[in-house]
Amino acid sequence: MRLWHEKLLSELPRQQLLGQHRECCALRGNAWGKNHTTVNYVFSYSPYKLYLYHMIVINEMKQRGYKNDPLWENPSYRGKTCPPYKDEQLKEACNKHDGNSPIYPEHNGEYLQECINNLNAKGIRL
């Protein structure tokens, strides 16, 4: 499981973009808080940050003509088998993202290069 650097989302091939959507859905649902070294940093923040990130993925999908379940556009939604977040759980969240910096501070220049290297190893050149 990996959250690609935000700068790469608009350039990801179809398979990786749709995979990213599935991973966001899983993390927002039953995988929230489950140990996975690549994405553990996500659990240090409010789940609202993951929602903001997921909305970037969803908006990119829409731009490409892909459909998503609109329920995922609700910040409280966690999937069919998870209870929704309560407002208090999301109120401690960050303010609306201004788009000028990554949602997650871990998505820095070093992480961007790591993601590019990972894609290159899969034969994907951006």
BELSULUR-V561054 format. One record per residue. N is the residue number from 1. RES is the residue in three letters. D_CENTER is the distance of its C-alpha to the mean C-alpha in Angstrom with 2 decimals. Layout:
[[N:RES:D_CENTER] [N:RES:D_CENTER]]
This chain:
[[1:MET:10.62] [2:ARG:8.70] [3:LEU:5.61] [4:TRP:7.70] [5:HIS:9.16] [6:GLU:8.52] [7:LYS:12.16] [8:LEU:11.88] [9:LEU:9.65] [10:SER:12.90] [11:GLU:14.90] [12:LEU:13.27] [13:PRO:15.76] [14:ARG:15.42] [15:GLN:15.01] [16:GLN:12.07] [17:LEU:10.25] [18:LEU:11.20] [19:GLY:10.43] [20:GLN:6.75] [21:HIS:7.13] [22:ARG:9.28] [23:GLU:7.35] [24:CYS:4.83] [25:CYS:8.39] [26:ALA:10.03] [27:LEU:8.35] [28:ARG:8.98] [29:GLY:12.33] [30:ASN:14.87] [31:ALA:12.94] [32:TRP:12.23] [33:GLY:14.51] [34:LYS:15.54] [35:ASN:16.37] [36:HIS:14.58] [37:THR:15.47] [38:THR:12.64] [39:VAL:9.98] [40:ASN:12.69] [41:TYR:12.07] [42:VAL:9.18] [43:PHE:12.16] [44:SER:14.26] [45:TYR:12.72] [46:SER:12.82] [47:PRO:10.44] [48:TYR:10.54] [49:LYS:8.42] [50:LEU:5.42] [51:TYR:7.03] [52:LEU:7.47] [53:TYR:4.22] [54:HIS:4.11] [55:MET:7.64] [56:ILE:7.61] [57:VAL:6.66] [58:ILE:9.25] [59:ASN:11.60] [60:GLU:11.75] [61:MET:12.55] [62:LYS:15.15] [63:GLN:16.62] [64:ARG:17.30] [65:GLY:18.89] [66:TYR:16.63] [67:LYS:16.72] [68:ASN:14.31] [69:ASP:15.51] [70:PRO:15.78] [71:LEU:15.58] [72:TRP:11.75] [73:GLU:12.47] [74:ASN:14.19] [75:PRO:12.50] [76:SER:14.85] [77:TYR:14.20] [78:ARG:13.27] [79:GLY:14.78] [80:LYS:18.44] [81:THR:19.38] [82:CYS:17.79] [83:PRO:19.43] [84:PRO:17.59] [85:TYR:16.93] [86:LYS:20.03] [87:ASP:20.14] [88:GLU:21.23] [89:GLN:18.11] [90:LEU:16.06] [91:LYS:18.96] [92:GLU:18.68] [93:ALA:15.35] [94:CYS:15.15] [95:ASN:16.77] [96:LYS:15.25] [97:HIS:13.52] [98:ASP:16.19] [99:GLY:14.28] [100:ASN:16.71] [101:SER:14.81] [102:PRO:11.37] [103:ILE:9.47] [104:TYR:9.82] [105:PRO:13.40] [106:GLU:12.85] [107:HIS:11.44] [108:ASN:15.11] [109:GLY:17.52] [110:GLU:18.13] [111:TYR:14.56] [112:LEU:14.52] [113:GLN:17.75] [114:GLU:16.63] [115:CYS:13.91] [116:ILE:16.70] [117:ASN:19.11] [118:ASN:17.01] [119:LEU:16.81] [120:ASN:20.50] [121:ALA:21.43] [122:LYS:20.19] [123:GLY:22.42] [124:ILE:19.84] [125:ARG:21.15] [126:LEU:19.32]]
